[in-house]
Amino acid sequence: MSLRMDFVKRHIVSPGKTPHLKTVETDESGPFKDKDAAKQFTAETVDKIRDLQYRMFVEQKQSLLVVLQAPDAAGKDGLIRKVLGQMNPQGCRTYPFKVPSSSERAHDFLWRIHKATPAAGMVSVFNRSHYEDVLVVRVEDLVPKSVWSKRYDIINHFEEGLMERGTKILKFYLHISPEEQLSRFKKRLENPDKHWKLNVGDYAARDKWKDYREAYEEVLDKCSTRDAPWFVIPADHKWYRDASVASIVHDTLVKMDPQMPPVDVDLDEVRQLYERELNQQRG
């Protein structure tokens, strides 16, 4: 399926342009006539992603880091399952960053992040990330402003270091409305298979919706750079969320242009060895 819409241009947070999330639509449909068309596009795009990821894995020169941040129920898990998790697991790892352990708290806030960054040829997907240390810690007043306010520059330098060694970084904020979030909370409550996701803390966070929005806006303002951009993805429609992220990941991999390495064996010799073994097996 061919579409004219440039999802990168549509959803990128350009450096220097402070986004106002209250004015950004959460229920965009884009170029799709319905969700079936979007799902078809996503499936076709995921197939292309899989091929490019395989090339990058074999090439062993570049890597990709995908960062996902969002309010609860915006669909990070679903996006990973339907799009990012469809990549070959041999070359892709997902890291869910939860509340730091006592060991992790004893180190600097990037210590546990460093260990999860992708090696050459690999893809790392962060389900929450180092940005929690300028989001949750800020809104919940877990550390003083004098500490978290310095972390934006530290994060930018950290990401610059990753890029210098060949890692491309894509950062997605899944933008959901409070109304849609509450609707998804209801579905969790009504479905026993999703009861494990229930958390009273999710409702407390709704009381601080404005505070979290302001914290995200500062992250987007200070940490969306030319080479490590943030994208604000409308997430009320799961099918649009998946399609737009798939398109951006695909376009990024195309620009990375991973190449299959040159053959360093004598093909004629290998062919002769194969034919010899085949003849022995037949004989």
Buried (B, 14 or more C-beta within 10 A) or exposed (E): EEBEEEBBEBBBBEBEEEBEBEEBEBBBBBBBEEBEBBBBBBBBBBEBBBEBBBBBBBBBEBBBBBBBBBBBBBBBBBBBEBBBBBBEEEBBBBBEBEEBEEEBEEEEBBEBBEEBBBEBBBBBBBBBBBBBBBBBBBBBEEBEEEBBBEBBEBBBEBBEEBBEEBBBBBBBBBBBBEEBBEEBBEEBEEEEEEEEBEEEEBEEBBEEBEBBBBBBBBBBBBBBBEEBBBBBBBBBBBBBBBBBBBBBBBBBBEEBEBEEEEEEEEEEEEEEEEEEEEEEEEE
